[in-house]
Amino acid sequence: MIEALEILTTASLWAAVLRIATPLIFGALGALICERSGVLNLGIEGIMTLGAMIAWLAAYQGADLWVALAAAAAAGACFGLLHAVLTVPLGLSQHVSGLGITLFASSFTYYVYRLVVVVGDAPPTIEPFRPLAIPGLSDLPFVGPVVFAQTAPTYAALAAAGLCAWILARTPLGLAVRMAGENPHAVEAQGLNPLSIRTGAVVVGSALMALGGAFLTTAAFNSFFPQMVQGRGWICIALVVFAGWRPGKALLGALLFAFFDAYQLRLQHVVEGLPYQLFLMAPYLLSIVALIAVARRGRAPEALMAPYRRGER
């Protein structure tokens, strides 16, 4: 028990929390933007997988890591546009379209991956992002190695959370996105096009989702394998509900899940005699408990998953 508590005082645990949370922050923000505009995007799992592969492939072909991230975001935006076309102007089922996007993106990813890597061969590695040592801050006790020795995409994820919160709460663009998910008829009455707003939100949100997958291959690891996303997309969907569709709470939810995950990895070396599968499922069980505890107080956007057709009431 003492050793389990001592883990909580180690800087390596909290540094790992930020690393593990980074793809969840990108994915949750992407899902949140889609849903605040009124569109549920269940294609997130496939889009994150696609983003991870595209970023790895671009870097493997010699592109700069930032270019690789941009390529992943562009690929995610393309699949987001496909989902938006099917669900916004055509009004098809968002559930069916989202799951179809996940299957399509995942299969396409595996197909391209097998064109590059022969079955049985080890996947080629790339040179990933390295932690940025910030002079004067990285040397601070405890806080330095936790906060100021992360990779650039982690700082980008934290900045994206703050930017997303500010845009949604403080700008006319954010108001338009929120109203498209609450009352698209009111948006049309103001002379704006709810269909365009929803389409744009899904494209931007899908690009962020792909960045979450790209982080895994360009910063967390240095290669790609098809199963590397491991359900993080579905966790992001749950985090949006946990957060009550608010970016700040989505950030906290991602950090909470990452803490559970990082902590269980270290507990496996301290607690003996228990199957490791119990530790692996602990973060998901605790996340379900937390989701149940707060989900009842959350209020989904009124027009979420409701197709909008101009002129109809």
N, C-alpha and C positions, 0 to 999 in steps of 0.2 A: 504493500500500500504506500509506503513512504517513497519508494522508487517511482511509483506511478504519479505521485504528486510532484516529485522533483522534476519530472519531465516538463511540467507546466512552467517551470522557471528557466528553461533553456531557450536561448535565442534561436537555435536551429529550428525548434518547433514552430515558432511564430513566423520565421522567415519562410518556412515551408507552407504555412497557411496562406500567405500572400501568393506564392507560386501556384499552389493548387487552385486558389480562388480565381486566378486570372482568366482562364477560359470560361469559367462559369459567369464571371462578370460580363464579358463580351456577349455570351449567349443569352443571358438573362436580359440584358439591355436590348438586344435585338428582338427577342420575343415580346418584351414589354412595349417597344415602339409599335410593333405590328398590332398588338392587342389593344393598345390605347386608341388606335385608329379604327378598330372594329374588326380586325382580321386575325383569326387564330392561325398560326403557322406551325403545323406539326411536321413540317419538312426540316425542322432544325437539326435533327440527328444526322440526316443525310447531308445537309449543307455544311455542318461542322466537319464531317468526314471528308467531303469534297475539298473544303478549305485547307484541311491538313495536308491532303495529297498534292494539291496545286502549289501550295507554298513550298513543300519539300521538293517537288519536281522542278520548280523554277530555280530554287537555290542550287539544286543538283546540276542543272544545265548552265550554271555560272552566273545567274542573276544575283544582284545585291539582295540582302535579306529584306530590306524595306520594299524593294521591288517585288519580292516574293509575297510579302504581306499584301501589297496592292493587287497582285494577280489573284490571290485568294479572295480578297474582298470583291473584285470584279466578277469572279466566277460565282460567288454567293449571290451577288446582285442579279446576275442573269437567271439563276434558278428562282430567286425571289420574284423577279418579273414574270416568270412563267406561272408561278403560283398566283400572283396578283391578277394576271390576265384571266385565269380560270375562275377565280373567286370574286373579283370585284365587278368588272363589266358583265361577265357572263353569269355570275351569281351561282356558280356550282357549289357543291358541298365543300366547306372549308376542311372538314375532317378528312374526307376522301382525297381531296386534292393534296393536302399536306402529307398524308401517309404515302400517296403516290410519288410526291417529290422526294421523300425519304428513300423509298425503294429505288427510284430512278437515279438519284444522285449517288447512292451507295453502290449500285450496280455499275454505273458509269465510272465511278472511282476505281472499283476493283478491275474493271476492264482496262482502263488506262494504266493502272499499276502493273498489270500482268504484261502489258506491251513493253514495259521498261525493265521489269524484274522477272527473270525466268523462275518457274516453280522450283523450289528447292534451294535457290540461291539466297544468300543473306541480303537484305535491302541495303543499298548504298547509303553511306552516311554523308552528312553535310557539316559545315562549320556553323554552329548555332550562335544565337546572341549570347554574349557574355555579360555577367553582372557588371553594372556600372558603379564604380567606386567614386562617390562624390567627395571631393576633398573637404576635410574638416568635419563632415557629417558622418561619413562611413566609419570613422574612428570613435564615434561616441559609444559609450558602454551600453550594451544591450540594444538600444534603439538603432544604433548605426548599422549593425549587420542584419537587423530585421527589416528596416524600412529603406535604408539608403545604400543597399548593396543588391538591388534587384535588377532584372533585365529591363531594357527599354519598353518592351510590350506591356509589362506589368504597370509601369508608370502611365502608359497610354491608356490602359484599361481604367485606372483610377481617374484619370483626367476625363475619359469618356463618360464615366458615371456622373461626375460633377457637371459636365457640359450638358448631358441629357436632362438632368434634373433642372438646370437653369432654363434650357430651351422650352421644356414642357410647361414650366410654371411661370416663366417671366416674359415670354416673347409671343408675338402674334402668330408665328408659325406653330409654336407649341399649343396655343389655344385652338388653332384650326385642327390640329391633329386630335386633340382631346375631344373637340366637338364632333369630329367625324366619327368617333367611336361612341359618343353619347347621343347626339341628335343630328344626323346628317342633313335632315330637312332644314334645320336652322342654319347650317353651313351654306346650303344652296340659297337660302333667303338673303344671305349676306353677299351674294354674287360670286361665291367660290364654288369650285367643283369638288364635291366629296369623293368622286371616283378617282380623280387625279391625286388628291391628298392621300387616300388610302393606298393607291398604287405606289406612290413615292415612299410612304412609310414602310411598306412591305419590302421594297427594294433596299432601302437604307438598313432596315432591321436585319435582313438576310445577309447583307455585307458584314455587319457586326458579328453575326453568328459564324460566318466563315472565318473571321479573324480569331474567334475563339478556338476553332480547330487548328488554324495556322500556328497559333502559339505552341501547340503541342509538338509540332515538328521543327519549329525554328528556335525554340527557347527551352521547353521542358525536356525534349529529347533531341536527337540528331538524325533521326530516320523516320520512316513511315511504315506502318503496318495497318491493314484494313480495320482491325478491331480496336484501334487505339482510343477512339472516342468513348467507348464503354458506357453508354447510356447518359453521358453528361448532358445531351440535348434534352432528354426527358426531365432531368433534374432541373434544368433551366426553366422549363415550363412550370414545374412545381414552385420554383422560387418566385416566379412572377405572382402566383396566387398567394404565396406566403407573404410577399411584400405589399399586398393590396394594390398592385399596379403602380407602385411608387419607386422611382429609381434609387433613392437613398436606402430604402428598406431592402431593395433587391441586392444592393451592395452588401449590406449587413447579412442577408441570408446566404449569399455566396461565401462570405467569410466564415459564417457559422458552419456550413457544410464542410468547408475546407478544413476547419479546425477539427471536426469529428474525424475526417479522413486522415489528416496528419497525425492525430493523436493515436488512432488505432494502429497505425503502422509502427509506432514506437512501443505501444503496449505489447505487441506480439513478442518483443524481445525481453519484456519484463515479466509478464504473466505466463506461466508455464502450465501445461496440462490441458489447455483448451484448444479445440480445433481452430485453425486459423480462419476458417470460413465464418466463424462467429464474429471475429474482428472485422472481416471484410464487409459483412452486412450491417454492422453496427451503425455506420454513418447514415445508411438509408433508413434504418428503423428510427433513429433519432430524428431524422428529417421528417419522416411521416408523422411522428408525435408532435413536432413543432408545427407542422402544417395544419394538423387537426386543431391545435390549440389556437391558432390565429386566423384560420381561413374563414370562420364564421363571421368575423368582424370585418372582413374585406368585402368591398363592393365592386363587382365587375362592371366595366363600361356597359351602359344600357344597350347599345347597338352591337355589342360583340357577337360575331357570327351571324348577324342579321343582314342578308343581302339588301343592297340599296339600289332602287331603280328610280331614275329621275321622273318627277311628276306624280309618283304614287304616294299615297298617304296611308 
